[in-house]
Amino acid sequence: MERFSAVERALRGAAPDNLPDVLREQLRARYAATGGELLMGDYSMTRLQPIGGPPGTAPLPMHSGPAGRAFGAQEAQTVLTTSPALAEVYLPVTVHGDRLGVLSVTLPVERYSEEIRDELQEVAEVLGHQIVVAERHTDRYVRARRADRLTLAAEIQWELLPGRSDSHPVFDLGAQLEPAYSIHGDNFDWTTSDGRLTLTVTNGMGEGIEAALLTSLAVNALRNARRAGLDLVGQANLADQALYGQHRGERHVSALLLRFALADGQAEVVDAGSPRMWRLREGRVEPVELEAQLPLGMFEDTVYAVQRFQVDPGDRLVFVSDGVYDANSPLGERFSDRALTRALTRSRLLPPSQVPYAVLREVADHRGEADAEDDAMVVCLDWHGPQGGAGRAEPATS
């Protein structure tokens, strides 16, 4: 592992904007690599954008080819060529379940082995962590992920997000917003601390920059309350007061606020608007009916109440905004509950990180060539339970 340790030290000591170049030099010196390239997933999750490669290097598809398979399956993929005799290795670059991209390494076949592949996977993991740190200091990686220019509203929204996927022994999460480069009001947020997962999905009314600013105020108010130790009702109350104080009821935010106990799957929810929750349990897809309460910021001093339910090991929860279930076809046909049920059933074998893309792809197919009338959000949560889901928890009473 001396080679790996040397590469790790070099990456940790590299300037934030110089990681790909230092990595390429180290791969050449330590592994005789003839090529080493970082590819990062773009905002729409459709392509892998090259960073720091040779001029004219084209992006690669995210959902096909060896690079796409490495990204989707989160497993190294190796392609051997005979003329010349090379091994092309594609390795996922992921940090705590948040899929950043793929590391592509080309080296002579005689220098390739499974041991080398495993070392290169560790290099990819170190690279991922260094990129997360480096993004505090440089725009290089954020800029390189953009296949198109973001609107100002989309810039605000993406800066609010915790990531697009997360992995934990008790659960896995995946989420996506569309249209990725011009999103405005939809948003999601999550955090794990004190033995709980807190998840919020929000939808600020309106379009463009006004919707983005509204959602930004709501998300930051919810975070402020959460970080002050308030429960879900306290979080909803503080965000409601902040929004009403700013807009006097003229603008509001629809939201689902959820908190899950990691130890036993006991869940709490405040339903304050239009995002909806669906559950896939033992092969059956069904909506989870909740007691609807007023959106945040609609009236002064709204009183919110928490509801409780049980999440069992093996459950999948999917949260969708109205941009999904209100999407219209060219003939004006609404993307119905039946269509959503079908989409969730078809994607049941996919990991949570891939479910949002699959569902939003079906929404786009339903919409056809027509432009989206609203932005759309899908969040998927797979619940494994303690120790990976050994045994089912006893159901809770509401």
C-alpha positions in Angstrom: 0.0 0.0 0.0 3.0 2.3 -0.2 1.8 3.5 -3.6 -1.6 4.4 -2.3 -0.1 6.2 0.8 2.0 8.3 -1.5 -0.9 9.3 -3.6 -3.0 10.0 -0.6 -0.3 12.3 0.9 0.0 14.1 -2.5 -3.8 14.7 -2.7 -4.0 16.0 0.9 -1.2 18.4 0.2 -2.5 19.6 -3.2 -4.0 23.1 -3.8 -7.8 22.9 -3.9 -8.0 23.8 -7.6 -5.2 21.4 -8.6 -6.5 18.0 -7.4 -7.0 16.5 -10.9 -3.6 17.5 -12.1 -1.8 16.2 -9.0 -3.8 13.0 -9.2 -2.8 12.5 -12.9 0.9 13.0 -12.1 0.7 10.6 -9.2 -1.1 7.9 -11.2 1.5 8.1 -13.9 4.4 7.9 -11.4 3.0 5.3 -9.0 0.9 3.1 -11.3 2.4 3.7 -14.8 -1.0 5.0 -15.8 -1.2 6.5 -19.3 -4.4 8.4 -18.4 -6.3 9.5 -15.4 -9.4 11.6 -15.6 -12.0 12.8 -13.1 -15.6 12.9 -14.5 -18.3 14.5 -12.4 -22.1 14.1 -12.6 -23.8 17.2 -14.1 -26.8 18.8 -12.5 -29.4 16.9 -14.6 -27.8 13.6 -13.7 -27.5 12.6 -17.4 -23.8 13.0 -18.2 -20.4 12.7 -16.7 -18.4 15.9 -17.2 -14.6 15.6 -17.7 -12.5 17.8 -15.4 -8.9 18.7 -16.3 -8.7 16.1 -19.1 -7.1 16.6 -22.6 -8.7 19.5 -24.6 -11.8 18.5 -26.5 -12.6 15.6 -24.1 -16.3 14.8 -24.5 -18.7 14.1 -21.6 -19.8 10.5 -21.1 -23.3 9.2 -20.7 -24.3 8.6 -17.1 -26.6 5.7 -17.7 -24.7 3.6 -20.2 -21.2 2.5 -20.9 -18.6 1.4 -18.4 -18.3 4.8 -16.7 -22.1 5.0 -16.4 -22.2 1.4 -15.0 -19.6 2.3 -12.4 -21.6 5.4 -11.4 -24.9 3.6 -11.3 -23.9 0.3 -9.7 -21.2 2.0 -7.5 -18.8 -0.7 -8.4 -15.5 -0.6 -10.3 -15.7 -1.5 -14.0 -12.7 -2.7 -16.1 -12.4 -2.8 -19.9 -9.5 -4.6 -21.4 -8.3 -3.7 -24.9 -5.8 -5.7 -27.1 -4.5 -3.1 -29.5 -2.9 -1.5 -27.6 -3.0 -3.8 -24.6 -4.5 -1.5 -22.0 -6.8 -1.8 -19.0 -9.4 1.0 -18.6 -10.7 1.2 -15.0 -13.7 3.2 -14.0 -14.2 3.8 -10.3 -17.1 5.5 -8.4 -16.2 8.7 -6.6 -18.6 8.9 -3.7 -18.6 10.4 -0.2 -21.0 9.0 2.4 -23.4 7.9 -0.3 -23.3 11.2 -2.2 -22.3 10.2 -5.7 -19.9 12.8 -7.1 -18.7 11.1 -10.3 -16.2 8.6 -11.7 -12.4 8.3 -11.8 -11.2 6.9 -15.1 -7.7 5.3 -15.1 -5.9 3.8 -18.1 -2.8 1.6 -17.6 -0.9 -1.1 -19.4 -2.5 -4.5 -19.0 0.7 -6.0 -17.4 0.4 -3.4 -14.6 -3.2 -4.2 -13.9 -4.5 -6.6 -11.2 -7.4 -6.9 -8.8 -5.1 -5.6 -6.1 -4.3 -2.5 -8.2 -8.0 -2.0 -8.9 -8.8 -2.1 -5.2 -6.0 0.4 -4.5 -7.4 2.7 -7.2 -10.8 2.5 -5.6 -9.3 3.7 -2.3 -7.6 6.5 -4.3 -11.1 7.4 -5.7 -12.5 7.6 -2.1 -9.7 9.9 -0.9 -10.2 12.0 -4.0 -14.0 12.4 -3.3 -13.3 13.6 0.3 -10.7 16.1 -1.0 -13.1 17.5 -3.6 -15.8 18.1 -0.9 -13.3 20.0 1.1 -11.8 21.8 -1.9 -15.2 23.1 -3.0 -15.2 25.5 -0.1 -12.2 27.2 -1.7 -12.6 26.9 -5.5 -15.3 27.0 -8.1 -13.5 24.6 -10.5 -15.5 21.5 -9.7 -18.9 23.3 -9.5 -18.3 25.0 -12.8 -17.1 21.8 -14.5 -20.3 20.0 -13.5 -22.4 22.4 -15.5 -23.4 21.3 -18.9 -25.4 24.5 -19.3 -25.8 27.8 -17.4 -27.9 27.8 -14.3 -30.5 30.4 -13.8 -30.0 32.6 -10.7 -33.0 30.9 -9.1 -31.4 27.5 -9.7 -28.1 28.7 -8.3 -29.9 29.7 -5.0 -31.7 26.4 -4.8 -28.7 24.1 -5.5 -26.6 26.0 -2.9 -29.3 25.1 -0.3 -29.1 21.3 -0.9 -27.3 18.8 1.3 -26.4 16.6 -1.7 -28.4 14.3 -3.9 -27.9 11.1 -2.1 -26.9 9.8 1.3 -26.0 6.5 2.8 -26.3 5.3 6.4 -26.4 1.9 8.0 -30.1 2.5 8.8 -31.2 4.1 5.6 -30.3 5.3 2.1 -31.6 8.5 0.4 -31.7 9.8 -3.1 -33.2 13.0 -4.5 -33.4 15.1 -7.7 -34.9 18.3 -8.9 -36.0 19.1 -12.5 -35.6 21.1 -14.7 -32.1 21.0 -13.1 -30.8 24.1 -14.7 -33.8 26.3 -14.1 -35.4 25.0 -10.9 -37.1 27.6 -8.7 -39.4 26.7 -5.8 -38.8 23.0 -4.9 -36.2 21.9 -2.4 -35.2 19.1 0.0 -33.0 19.0 3.0 -31.9 16.3 5.5 -29.6 15.8 8.4 -28.7 13.0 10.8 -27.9 13.8 14.4 -28.9 12.8 18.0 -30.2 9.4 16.8 -32.6 10.9 14.3 -33.0 11.5 10.6 -34.7 14.8 9.9 -36.0 15.2 6.4 -37.9 18.1 4.9 -39.3 18.6 1.4 -40.5 22.1 0.5 -42.2 23.9 -2.4 -42.2 27.7 -2.4 -45.1 29.3 -4.4 -44.4 31.2 -7.6 -41.7 31.1 -10.2 -38.1 32.1 -10.8 -36.2 34.2 -8.3 -39.2 35.0 -6.1 -39.9 31.3 -5.5 -36.2 30.6 -4.9 -35.9 33.4 -2.3 -39.1 32.3 -0.6 -37.8 28.7 -0.3 -34.4 29.9 0.9 -36.1 31.8 3.7 -38.1 28.7 4.7 -35.2 26.3 4.5 -32.9 28.5 6.6 -35.7 29.1 9.1 -36.3 25.4 9.5 -32.5 24.8 9.9 -32.3 27.6 12.5 -35.1 26.0 14.5 -33.7 22.5 14.2 -30.2 23.6 15.2 -31.7 25.3 18.2 -33.1 22.0 19.3 -36.7 22.6 18.6 -39.0 19.7 17.7 -41.0 19.4 14.4 -43.8 21.6 15.6 -41.3 24.2 16.8 -39.6 24.1 13.5 -42.9 24.6 11.6 -43.9 27.4 13.9 -40.7 29.3 13.5 -40.6 29.0 9.7 -44.3 29.9 9.6 -43.7 33.1 11.6 -40.6 34.0 9.6 -42.5 33.7 6.3 -45.6 35.5 7.5 -43.5 38.3 9.0 -41.8 38.8 5.7 -44.7 38.4 3.3 -47.9 38.9 5.5 -49.6 35.9 4.0 -49.2 36.9 0.4 -46.7 34.2 -0.3 -46.4 30.8 1.4 -44.4 27.5 1.3 -45.8 24.0 1.2 -43.8 21.5 3.2 -43.5 18.1 4.7 -41.4 17.9 7.8 -40.4 14.5 9.0 -38.2 13.1 11.8 -37.3 9.4 12.1 -35.9 7.6 15.2 -32.9 5.5 13.9 -33.3 3.1 16.8 -36.8 1.8 16.0 -38.3 3.6 13.0 -40.8 5.7 15.0 -41.6 8.6 12.7 -43.2 12.0 13.2 -44.5 14.2 10.4 -46.0 17.7 10.0 -47.9 18.0 6.7 -48.0 21.6 5.7 -48.9 21.6 2.1 -48.7 19.9 -1.3 -45.7 17.5 -1.2 -47.0 14.0 -1.0 -45.7 10.7 0.5 -46.0 7.3 -1.0 -44.9 3.9 0.5 -43.7 0.7 -1.1 -44.0 -2.1 1.3 -43.8 -5.8 0.4 -44.3 -5.0 -3.3 -47.4 -2.8 -2.8 -47.3 0.9 -3.6 -49.8 3.2 -1.9 -50.2 6.8 -0.9 -49.7 7.6 2.8 -52.7 9.8 3.8 -51.8 12.5 6.2 -53.8 15.2 8.0 -53.3 18.2 5.8 -52.4 21.5 7.6 -51.9 25.0 6.3 -48.8 25.9 4.3 -46.1 27.8 6.1 -46.6 31.5 6.2 -50.2 31.6 5.0 -51.7 33.0 8.2 -50.4 34.5 11.4 -50.0 32.2 14.4 -51.0 29.0 12.7 -51.0 26.0 15.1 -49.3 22.9 13.8 -49.7 19.3 15.1 -47.5 16.3 14.7 -48.7 12.9 13.4 -46.9 9.6 14.1 -46.4 6.5 12.1 -44.1 3.5 11.9 -41.4 2.8 9.3 -40.5 -0.9 9.0 -37.2 -2.4 7.7 -37.7 -2.9 4.0 -40.0 0.1 3.6 -39.4 2.6 0.8 -40.9 6.1 1.1 -41.1 8.4 -1.9 -41.9 12.1 -1.7 -43.1 14.0 -4.7 -44.0 17.6 -5.4 -47.0 18.8 -7.4 -44.7 19.2 -10.4 -44.8 15.4 -10.6 -48.5 14.6 -10.1 -49.8 17.7 -11.9 -47.6 17.3 -15.0 -49.8 17.4 -18.2 -49.4 15.6 -21.4 -49.7 17.5 -24.8 -53.4 16.5 -24.7 -53.8 17.9 -21.2 -53.9 14.5 -19.5 -52.6 14.7 -15.9 -49.9 12.4 -14.7 -52.2 10.5 -12.4 -51.8 8.5 -9.2 -52.0 5.4 -11.4 -49.1 6.6 -13.5 -47.1 7.4 -10.4 -47.9 4.0 -8.9 -46.7 2.4 -12.2 -43.4 4.4 -12.1 -42.7 3.5 -8.5 -43.4 -0.2 -9.2 -41.1 -0.2 -12.3 -38.3 1.4 -10.3 -38.7 -0.8 -7.2 -35.4 -2.7 -7.8 -33.3 0.4 -8.3 -31.4 1.9 -5.4 -32.8 5.1 -4.0 -30.1 7.2 -5.7 -31.5 6.2 -9.1 -35.2 6.2 -8.4 -35.7 10.0 -8.7 -34.2 10.0 -12.2 -36.3 7.0 -13.2 -39.6 8.6 -12.0 -38.8 12.0 -13.5 -37.9 10.4 -16.8 -41.4 8.9 -16.9 -42.9 12.3 -16.1 -40.9 13.8 -18.9 -42.1 11.1 -21.3 -45.6 11.8 -20.3 -45.2 15.5 -20.9 -43.6 15.0 -24.3 -42.1 18.0 -26.1 -44.1 20.5 -24.0 -42.1 22.6 -21.5 -42.6 21.8 -17.9 -45.3 24.1 -16.3 -43.8 23.6 -12.9 -40.6 22.3 -11.4 -40.6 18.8 -10.0 -39.0 17.0 -7.1 -38.6 13.3 -6.1 -37.0 12.1 -2.9 -36.6 8.4 -2.2 -35.9 6.9 1.3 -35.1 3.2 1.8 -35.4 2.2 5.5 -33.1 -0.7 6.5 -33.6 -0.5 10.2 -31.0 -1.0 13.0 -28.1 -3.3 12.1 -29.3 -3.3 8.5 -32.9 -4.2 9.3 -32.6 -7.4 11.3 -36.1 -8.0 12.4 -39.2 -5.9 12.1 -40.2 -3.2 14.6 -43.5 -3.3 16.3 -46.0 -0.9 14.7 -46.7 2.3 16.6 -50.1 3.7 17.5 -51.0 7.1 16.1 
